[in-house]
């Protein structure tokens, strides 16, 4: 497979830059990109990125959605063993890798969907929340797919009841703040309150605070 030098750089802060690179190396902290459309050459630092996507074209196919999970793929291919990645922003990717190690600053991932516009992806480790390889990657993919299916159907995730404090960030769900009853504002008494005015001539009972 011919690897093109067209890249889409996705920053940690959400920015996106498209261009071509001729000097990227996973062993160096930075590289240069010739920006698409302007020809300007700028230097990028890996520590500022989420991932670097090597693509077949910038246009791609807007109507196509990449297949998710491992698409019943083999346990290993020429691109390595299975790997599943969940980024901090909630994006989830499945693929194969020859270079992942927990102590590395980044690694290449080849998408499980061979028809994807992405040929390979250089994942920046600090931008990830969870990475699993081998059989654990398959389990993680099954879990994430089940969670997404439950959300799409409007149901709670299968294990939401037992999730820890990080469940909100794990599934990119809104904070679990109880909604305020409709039509009520802070400090406003409930409608149709049964509490009437204090009878005249009665003094309020002194308040005693617990020790």
N, C-alpha and C positions, 0 to 999 in steps of 0.2 A: 504494500500500500504506500503510495506516494504521500508524504506529509507536506502540506503547504505551510508557508510561513505567515499566512494571514491569521491574525489573532484578535480576540476580543478580551480586553482586560477589564475585569470587574473589581472595583475597589471595595474596601471594607465599608466605606460610607455610602455605597450604592451607585457611585458614578460608573460610567461605562466609556471605554475608549477603544476605538477600532483602528487597526492599522496593520503594518507588516513589521516583522522583526527578523534580523539577520544575525543577532549575537546572543540570543537567549541561551542560558545554561543553568541547570538546577544547582550547579556548584558555585554560582556567583550570586551576590545579593542584589544585583541590578542588571538591567539590560536596556536597549534602546528600541523605540517604536517610531516608525514613520507613519504619521497620522493620515488616515484615509481622507482624501478630499482636499487636504492642504499641503501635504508633503513635508510638513514640519516634523523634525526629529526631536523627540524628547526622551529623557531618561526616566525609567520607572524603577521603583524599589519594591521588591517582593513583599517586604513587611507591611506595605500599604495596601496590598491586594488581598482579595478573597480567593481568586483563582484566575488562571490564564487559559482561555479556551482557544485551541487551534482549530480553525474552521475550514470547511470546504469553500464556502463563499460567505460574503456579508449578507447577501439577500436571503439565502436559505429558502425555506418553504413555509411562509407564515401560516398556512392552513394545516400544516402537519404537526402533530403532537408526538413527541418521543415516547416510545413504549417504556413503561416504568417497571421496576423490579428487574429480575434477571431473565425474563422472557424464556424460561425453561432452558437456559443456556448450560453448557457443560461446566463442570467444577473448575477446570483449568483450560486455558487456551495458550496460543503462542504469546499472548500479551500478559500471561501470568495467572494468578489465582483471583478468585472473586473478592471484591471489596465493596463495602457500602459506606457512604459518607453522608452525615447530616451536618449541614453548615449552621452557623449561629443564627442566620436569618431564616432558618426553617427549610431551605432548599435541600432536597434529598437526591442523591445520585447513586447509581449502581454501575459497576464495571469490573474491569480486571486490572491488575497491577503487578509489575515486577519489582517495584522499588519502594513499597511502603514499609516503614519501620516507625514505631512509636517515638523514637528519639530524633527523627529527621525533620527538617524544617518544611519539607514539601515532598510531593511525589506525583508521578504521572498516573492518570487513570484513563483507560480506554473504555468508552461507553459500552454497556451491554447491548444497546440497540445499535447494530452495525449500520443501519441506514440513517443514523443521526447526522445532522450537519456538523456536529463536533467530532473531529477525528481523534483528538486526545485532549486531556485537560490536566494542567498542572495545578494541583490543589495545594494551597498554603495551609499548613497545619494549624496555625494560630486562629484561622478563620473557621475551624470546625468545632462542633460540640461532641460528636461521637463518630468513631471510625471502627469498623469491624471487618475482619478478613476471614476467608475460608468459610466453614460451616456457620460461624457466628454471623457472617455477612448475610447468609441466606435467612437466618432467623430474624435478623434486624429488618431485612427487606419485607418479610412476611408481616412483621409487626407494624411497620410503617404503612404498608399497603392496607392492612385491616383498619388502622386508625383513620386513614384518609377516606376509606369507603364508609366508615361509620359517620364521619363528619359530613360527607356528601349526602348521606341519607338523613341527616339531622339528628342522629343518635349520639350519645356520649361514647367516647372511646371505651373498648372492652375492659380496660383496667384503670379507668379514671378514678374509681372509688379508692383504690389503694395507692394512687400516685402520691409521691412525696412533694415537698415544697417546690421542687423544680419542674413539676408537671406543666405549669403554665407556660414556662419558657420552652419546654421540650416540644410541645405541640403548637407553639405559636398561637395559643388561645388567649382571648381577652382576660384581663384580671378578674378574679372571682369576687367582684364587689356586688353586694346585694343591691338591687335597684330600689330607688325610693318610690313609695306608693304614688300612683298617678294623682296629680292635682295637689300634692302636699309640698310644702316648703319648710326649710329649717325653722324650728321654733313655732310653727303654726299648729294650733290644736287640731286634733282630729275632728272631722265633721260630725255633727249630731252628738257632741260631747254631753255626757250626763252630769258633768261637774257644773254646778250652779254657783251663784255668788255665796260668799260666807255669810251665815246668819248674823244680823247686827247684834252687837253686845258681846260677842264671843271673841276672846283673845286667842291668837294663834298659839298653839302649844310650842314651848321652846324646843329647838332642834338639838339633839345630842348626837355628836359624831362618834362612831366606834373608835376605840383606841387603836 
